[in-house]
Amino acid sequence: MATTRRATTRRRFLRWGAAGLAGWVLSTVLGQEKVYAQETVEAVSVAYPPLIVSRRVSQVPMDYLAPDWGLAEPLRIPLAPQTIVKPKETSETPQDLLVRSLFDEEKVGFLIETLEEWMGKETPEMPKQGIGRTDRYGDALALEIPADITRPIPYFGMGEMDNEVIIYQWKADWEFAPRYDVDEEFPAMVVDFYPYAGKGPGEMIEGADYGKEGKEWPADKVFNAGWAAGSPLSNPDLKEKTSVEKLVASGFGHLTSDSKQDGRGKAAWGHTWHVVITFPRKQDRYKIQPGWTIPVAFAAWHGHHGNRGGQKHISTWSSFVLERRGLNWQVTLAVAAAAVLGAVEWVIFRRRRGATRERSR
């Protein structure tokens, strides 16, 4: 009798202990989820379609043909001509984009593919359209996110004063200019002499030559005035590193190149543009976390139609979210507690069954 009473007490203790552990863990999980949801709502008050779900991968690929991009669902983003401020875009041709997203521990990546008009205007020289010339313009694609997600959502057209947006703009001329510029565009051109470019009379030069040490002829970056003045548009080292420029905007006419050029890009032309743009999850004022809904907008410049500056096609705000995958440690602990409880119950059952058999003999 005493043995049975002790066994019953032991079972109750184990049950209560395991149940209490599981209850504490689950309450912690639910409490954390509640706080997380509140923080998310307070930080970003946008949750309307279209929603781009960014899939987790070990490393965001820069090649648009990488199999990992097949994990992300494509979403069609409609664009409309920018007709708010001059110079306005008057073309009514649809220029929608197909967008998908991946992320890893450090960065977020978007694969942006052009549709409609670009597909209808394919030419063999399209990737180099406008490079090395002054009478044509190159293509460009951009995405935009808020600079501070704790503030109200800024205006999708270049942000607002005191409520900035961050823009990552891919440029076709940055993609190809390091290997294709004016002398490739005009192969029969001849030169006289570029002083302080590190090369002698009659030799063709590149922008980066002004920053190199010439063996026979001196080189001085000051003679590449834009580069010496700090303009990213004239910086050959930056163009060699990335085809994406990071900018900060606080309204029309207020656009500045960011000192942290942390965007990366890679593009390919195959009937249309396939452009990969990546940027760090850690921005100056926040880090993008799984489960957060972040506003994102897009823009496209079609150089074949003379698009440049404000002449472009733009979208309104869409949003993207980094998927939350797997069980967190609290849920794992709750499952483990339930497993331990089940194992204890099984052991007790086996012992009681064995004791019952012994007594029956």
N, C-alpha and C positions, 0 to 999 in steps of 0.2 A: 504493500500500500504506500509505504514511504517512498519506495523507488518510483512508483507511478506518479506520485505527487511531485517529486523532484523533476522527473522528465517533463511533466506538464509545465512546471514553472520555467524550466530551461527553454522549452519551445516558445512559451509566451514571451520570454525575454528576447530571444532571437528574432521572433516575429516583430515585436514592437521596435527593437533596435533597427532592424532592416527597413521596416516601414517608415520609421522616423527619419532615417538617412535618405531614403528615396523621396519622402515628402519635402525635406529641407532642400534637396537638390532641385526638385521640380519647382518649388517656390522661388528658388534663386533664378532658375531659367526664365520662368514667367515674369518675374520682377525685372530681370535684365532686358527681356524682350520689350516690356512695356516702356522702360526708360529709353531703350534704343529707338523704338517707334516715335516716342515723343521728341527725341533729339532730331530724328530725321525730318519729322513734320515741321519743327521749328526752323531747321536749317534750310530746307528746300520745300517750298509749298507748291510744287508742280507734280502732278501725277496723272496727266492726261495723255492720250495717244498722240502721235506715234511714239511708242516706247521701244528703244533699242536695248536688247538684253546682251550684255557683254559676257562672253564665256571665258572661264578660267583655263589657262594653259601654262605649261612650265616656262615658256618664253614666247613672247609675241613675235611671229615671223615677219620679216620685211619683204619676203617674196609672196606676191599675191597668189601664186600657184601652190603654196604650201598647203598640205592636207588639213592643217588646223583651222584654216579659214572656213572649211566645210562644216565645222562644229557650230558656227554662228549663223543664226537665221538672218537672211537679207531683208532689209526694210526699204521700201521706196519712199524717198523724201521729195515732195513736190517743191519746185522753185518757181518764183515769180519775178518779173522785172523790177528792179529798184527804181521807183518813180517818186520818191519822197523828196529828195534834194537833187540839185544839179551837180554834175552832169547825170541826167537820167538815162536809163536804158529803155529804148523804145521798142525793142524786138518783142513780139508776142509769141515767139516760138517756144514751146515747152522744153525745158532743160532739166529734167528730173535727175535725181541721183539714186543709186542703189548703195545702201550703207550697211555694213555689218561690223561687229566689234569683238575684240578679244582683250584679255588683260592677264598680267602676271603679277608677281610680288612687287615690282617696281614701277611698271608703266601700263598705260592704256593704249590700245591700238585701234585705229579705224581703217577699214578698207573701203574706199570711196570709188565707185565706178560710175562713169558718165553714161547717159542714155540718150535716146532720141536724136537731138541735133548733131551731136558729135558723131554718132554712127552714120548719119546721112551725109556727112561732109568729109568722109575719110579720104585722105590723099597720102601718097607715099612719104612726103616730107612733113606730115602733120606734127610729129613729135618735136621737130625743130622750127616749127612755124614762128616767125618773128624774131628768132635769135640771130644776133649779128646784123640786124637791120634797124632802121628808124621809121620805116614806112609800114611796118606790120607789128603785131603784138602777140605775145606768148599767152598760152593758156595758164590758168591758175585755179586752184580749189582751196577752200578754207573751212575750218570748223571753229566754233566759238563757244566758250563756256564762261560762266560768271567768275569774276575775280574773287568774290567773297560770297559764299553761300549762306551766310547768316543774315544777309540783307535781302530786301525784297528783290524779286527777279527783275533785272534791268531790261531796258528796251532791247529787242533783238537786233535792231539796226545800229550796231556800233556802241551799244551801252548808253550810259548817261553820266552827267557830271556827278562826281562823288559816288558813283555806282558803276565801276568799270567792268569791262569784259576782257578776257584773254583770247587772243586769236592765234591760231596756228595755220599759216598760209603756205601751201605748197606752190612752187613756181616752176613752170616748165623750163624757163631759161636757167634757173639754178640747177635743175636736174642735169641739163646737157651742156651748159656753158663751159664748164671746166675742160670739156673735150670738143666743143663745137662753138665757134664764135665767128667774128667777122672774116678771118682769113679762110675758114672752111666754107663760109657762105659765098665768098668771092675768091675762089682759088687762083684766079689770074691776077690778083692785086699785087702791087709791088710797094715797097717802103723805101724811104730815104734813110732816115736815122731817128731813133728814139733816144734822146739823151737820158742818161742815168737809169737805163733799163737793164744794164749788165750785158748788152750785146752790141755788136759793131754795126756800121753802116750796111744797109741792105738786108739785115737779118730780121725775120719776123719775130715779134715778141708776144708774150702773154701778160696778163695783168699781174700775175704772181711774180714775174721776173723782177719787178721793182723792189721786191723784198728779199731778193737773193743776192748773194755775194758774187759779183762778176769776176771772172778770172783775169780778163784783160781790160774790161770796161767797167767803170764803177756803176753801182746801183744804189738808188736812194728812193725810199717809199714816198717821200714828199712829192715826187713828180707824178705819182698816181694820186691826184689831189683828193678824190673821194675816199680812198682807203686811208690816206694820212689824216683826214678829218674825222674818221671814225664811222663813215657810212657803211652799214652792212651790205648795201646794194653793190658796193665796190670792193668788198672784202673777199678776195679769192680764197683765203684760207677757210672762211666760213662756208663758202659755196662748195668747197671740196669736202667738207665735213657733213653737210646736210643740205637738202633741197627745200627745207621748211624754215620759214622765219617766224619767230614768236613776237607778237605785238600786243600792246595794251591800248585799248580804246575807251574813251569816256565821252562818246557822242560824235556826231559827224564833224569832221575837221579836227578831231583831237585823237590822233593816232601816233603812237611812239613805239619804236623798236625796243624790245626788252633787253636789258643787259644780260639776262640769263638765256642764252639761246640753247634751250634744252630739247627742242623738238627735233625729230628725225623723220626722214621721208625717203621713199623709193617708189618710182613709177615705171610703168611699162605701157606701151601702146600696142594694142591688138584689136583693131576695129573700133576701139574706144579706149578711154583712159582707165587704168587700174592703178590707183594711188593709195599707198599705205602711209599713214601719218601716225606717229607715236609721240607720246608726251608723258612725263612723270606723273604718277598718282599724287605725289607730294608737291603741291603748289605752295606759294608763299603763305597763304592764309588758311589752308586746309589740306587734308589728305583724303582722297576719295576712298571710301571704305565699301566693302561688299554690302549690298542692301540699300545703299543710298541712291536716291533718285536725283540725277544731276541734269539740269537743262543743257541742251546743246543745239546749236543752229549751224547752218551750212550756207556756203556761197560758192558761186562758180563764175569764172571769167572766160568767155569764149573769144580768144584773140583773133580768130578768123573773121569775126563780126566787128572787130575793132573795140572789144571790151577792154577797159582799163579803168583803174580808179573806182569812181562811183558807178560806172556803167557795168553792171553785173546783174546776175540773178541770185536771189536770196530766198531762204526759207524762214518761217517763223520758228519759235522754239519747239523743238522736239525734246525728248529726254532719254537718258540712258541709265542703266543700273548694272552694277557688277553683281553677277549671280552669287548667291550664298550657297555653298555646297558643303555637304558633310555635317556630321554632328559635332557640336562644340563639346568642350571637356565636361561641362555640367551634365549634359544629356548622356554622354558616355558613362559618367559616374553613376547616374541613375540606372542605366541599363545594367551596369556591373553590379549594383546593389541588388537589383531584382534577380540577377543570375545567382548571386551568393545566397539570397533567400531561398531560391528554388533548390539549390544544391543542399542547403541545410535541411530543408523539408524532406528531400529525398533520403538523406542519411538517416534522419530520425525515423522515417517510415520504414526503412530497411531494418533498423535496429528493433523497432517495435514488432515488426513481423517475425524477426528471428526469435525475440523473447517469447512471443505468443506460441510459436512452434515448440520451443523448449518446454513451456508449461503444459502444453497439450500432450506431450509425451509422458 
